[in-house]
């Protein structure tokens, strides 16, 4: 059942049809109305205050721990020679930068750009049989799933910040304007980003004195 709010339009009905959901405006209105009545009320006693206080304290402790780990990751990554090059790339910050470097490792171990995109699993697959060759096939999804997730987070950052002078964002925007699905243009952007990453970092590392 497709659960939509009262302001559902033909767009949502078409979406439900495309996704093979059974659209029901009446059911959506019923659930929406019931949801508005579900306002939780807790008793104002000492036990409730204690429970809420402990929950807040646990959340603050977890948040502090995450920030400390993030700072430690950034300080550790800063000791790597490629750190300044990676951190200059658009869409990369103090969290995603160290994640990328940790997941990719030494880029010089990859013989060419296709090797690193295959390692991340964002390289296009191959579908050939005799003289037939399909031009558009899904990505292989081999390699590191964690690296793919990090790359998608970088792409998401680019989509949100829209750096018009960045070649990767320009490439993603072009694919979107062509009507490409979300997963297609995000994967294509990740592929291009990783190729640029490989080229810049490898060139920089090779230029360093031994």
C-alpha positions as CSV (number, residue, x, y, z in Angstrom):
1,X,0.0,0.0,0.0
2,X,1.4,3.4,-0.9
3,X,1.0,5.7,2.1
4,X,0.9,9.3,1.0
5,X,-0.3,12.5,2.7
6,X,-3.5,14.4,1.8
7,X,-1.7,16.6,-0.7
8,X,-0.9,13.6,-2.9
9,X,-0.9,14.5,-6.6
10,X,-0.9,12.7,-10.0
11,X,2.9,12.7,-9.7
12,X,2.7,10.4,-6.7
13,X,0.1,8.2,-8.3
14,X,2.3,7.7,-11.3
15,X,5.2,7.0,-9.0
16,X,3.2,4.3,-7.2
17,X,2.2,2.8,-10.4
18,X,5.8,2.7,-11.7
19,X,6.9,1.1,-8.4
20,X,4.0,-1.3,-8.5
21,X,2.4,0.0,-5.3
22,X,-1.4,0.2,-4.9
23,X,-2.3,3.8,-4.5
24,X,-5.1,4.7,-2.1
25,X,-5.7,8.3,-1.2
26,X,-8.4,7.3,1.4
27,X,-5.9,5.0,3.2
28,X,-3.3,7.8,3.2
29,X,-5.7,10.3,4.6
30,X,-6.7,7.8,7.4
31,X,-3.1,7.2,8.4
32,X,-2.2,10.8,8.2
33,X,-5.2,11.7,10.4
34,X,-4.3,9.0,13.0
35,X,-0.7,10.2,13.1
36,X,-1.7,13.7,14.1
37,X,-3.4,12.3,17.1
38,X,-0.4,10.4,18.3
39,X,1.2,13.0,20.5
40,X,3.3,11.3,23.2
41,X,2.8,12.5,26.7
42,X,5.1,11.5,29.6
43,X,4.3,11.9,33.2
44,X,6.1,14.7,35.0
45,X,7.7,12.7,37.8
46,X,11.2,12.1,39.0
47,X,11.6,8.8,37.3
48,X,10.8,10.2,33.9
49,X,13.2,13.1,34.5
50,X,15.9,10.6,35.4
51,X,15.3,8.5,32.3
52,X,15.4,11.5,30.0
53,X,18.5,12.9,31.7
54,X,20.3,9.6,31.3
55,X,19.3,9.4,27.6
56,X,20.6,12.9,27.0
57,X,23.8,12.1,28.8
58,X,24.4,9.0,26.7
59,X,23.7,10.9,23.4
60,X,26.2,13.6,24.4
61,X,28.8,11.0,25.3
62,X,28.3,9.2,22.0
63,X,28.5,12.4,20.1
64,X,31.7,13.5,21.9
65,X,33.3,10.1,21.2
66,X,32.5,10.3,17.5
67,X,34.1,13.8,17.3
68,X,37.2,12.6,19.1
69,X,37.6,9.6,16.8
70,X,37.0,11.9,13.8
71,X,39.7,14.3,15.0
72,X,42.1,11.4,15.6
73,X,41.4,10.0,12.1
74,X,42.2,13.4,10.6
75,X,45.4,13.8,12.6
76,X,46.6,10.4,11.5
77,X,45.7,11.0,7.9
78,X,47.6,14.3,8.0
79,X,50.8,12.4,8.3
80,X,50.3,10.8,4.9
81,X,52.2,12.5,2.0
82,X,49.0,12.7,-0.2
83,X,47.0,14.5,2.5
84,X,47.2,18.1,1.1
85,X,46.3,16.9,-2.4
86,X,43.3,15.0,-1.3
87,X,42.0,17.7,1.0
88,X,42.0,20.2,-1.9
89,X,39.5,18.2,-3.9
90,X,35.9,19.4,-3.9
91,X,33.5,17.4,-1.9
92,X,36.2,16.1,0.5
93,X,36.4,17.3,4.1
94,X,38.0,16.3,7.4
95,X,35.8,13.2,7.6
96,X,35.6,11.9,4.0
97,X,39.2,12.7,3.2
98,X,40.7,10.3,5.8
99,X,38.1,7.7,4.8
100,X,39.1,7.9,1.2
101,X,42.8,7.6,2.0
102,X,42.2,4.7,4.4
103,X,40.1,2.7,1.9
104,X,42.2,3.4,-1.2
105,X,45.6,3.1,0.4
106,X,48.7,3.6,-1.7
107,X,47.5,4.5,-5.2
108,X,50.9,3.6,-6.8
109,X,50.0,-0.1,-6.3
110,X,47.3,0.4,-9.1
111,X,48.8,0.1,-12.6
112,X,46.2,2.3,-14.3
113,X,43.0,4.2,-13.7
114,X,40.7,1.3,-14.6
115,X,42.4,-0.8,-11.9
116,X,41.4,1.6,-9.1
117,X,37.8,2.0,-10.4
118,X,37.5,-1.8,-10.6
119,X,38.8,-1.9,-7.0
120,X,36.0,0.4,-5.9
121,X,33.4,-1.4,-8.0
122,X,32.3,1.7,-10.0
123,X,33.7,0.5,-13.3
124,X,31.1,-0.4,-16.0
125,X,30.4,-4.1,-16.5
126,X,30.9,-5.9,-19.8
127,X,28.3,-7.8,-21.8
128,X,29.8,-9.3,-24.9
129,X,28.8,-12.4,-27.0
130,X,30.4,-13.0,-30.3
131,X,30.0,-9.8,-32.4
132,X,27.5,-8.3,-29.9
133,X,28.6,-5.8,-27.4
134,X,26.1,-4.0,-25.1
135,X,26.9,-0.3,-24.8
136,X,25.3,0.3,-21.4
137,X,25.5,-2.2,-18.6
138,X,25.4,-2.0,-14.8
139,X,28.5,-1.5,-12.8
140,X,30.4,-4.5,-11.5
141,X,29.9,-3.7,-7.8
142,X,33.1,-5.7,-7.0
143,X,35.7,-4.5,-4.6
144,X,35.2,-2.4,-1.5
145,X,31.5,-1.6,-0.6
146,X,32.8,0.8,2.1
147,X,34.8,2.8,-0.5
148,X,31.7,3.0,-2.8
149,X,29.7,4.3,0.1
150,X,32.4,7.0,0.8
151,X,32.5,7.9,-2.8
152,X,28.7,8.3,-2.9
153,X,29.0,10.6,0.2
154,X,31.5,12.7,-1.7
155,X,29.1,12.9,-4.7
156,X,26.2,13.8,-2.4
157,X,28.3,16.6,-1.0
158,X,29.1,17.9,-4.6
159,X,25.4,17.7,-5.5
160,X,24.4,19.8,-2.5
161,X,27.2,22.4,-2.7
162,X,27.2,22.7,-6.5
163,X,30.8,23.9,-7.1
164,X,30.4,25.1,-10.7
165,X,34.1,25.0,-11.4
166,X,34.5,21.4,-10.4
167,X,34.7,18.9,-13.4
168,X,33.1,16.1,-11.4
169,X,30.1,18.2,-10.5
170,X,29.8,19.5,-14.0
171,X,29.8,15.9,-15.3
172,X,27.1,14.8,-12.8
173,X,25.0,17.8,-13.7
174,X,25.3,17.0,-17.4
175,X,24.1,13.4,-16.7
176,X,21.2,14.7,-14.7
177,X,20.2,17.1,-17.4
178,X,20.2,14.1,-19.8
179,X,17.6,12.5,-17.6
180,X,19.9,9.8,-16.2
181,X,18.6,8.0,-13.1
182,X,20.1,8.9,-9.7
183,X,22.2,5.8,-9.3
184,X,23.6,6.1,-12.8
185,X,24.8,9.7,-12.5
186,X,26.1,9.2,-9.0
187,X,28.1,6.1,-10.0
188,X,29.4,7.9,-13.1
189,X,30.5,10.8,-11.0
190,X,32.2,8.5,-8.5
191,X,34.1,6.8,-11.4
192,X,35.3,10.2,-12.7
193,X,36.2,11.4,-9.3
194,X,38.3,8.3,-8.6
195,X,40.1,8.7,-11.9
196,X,41.0,12.3,-11.1
197,X,42.0,11.2,-7.6
198,X,44.3,8.6,-9.0
199,X,45.9,11.0,-11.4
200,X,46.5,13.8,-9.0
201,X,47.7,11.7,-6.1
202,X,50.0,9.5,-8.1
203,X,51.5,12.4,-9.9
204,X,52.1,14.2,-6.6
205,X,53.7,11.1,-4.9
206,X,56.0,10.5,-7.8
207,X,57.2,14.1,-7.7
208,X,58.3,13.8,-4.1
209,X,62.0,13.3,-3.4
210,X,62.8,9.7,-2.4
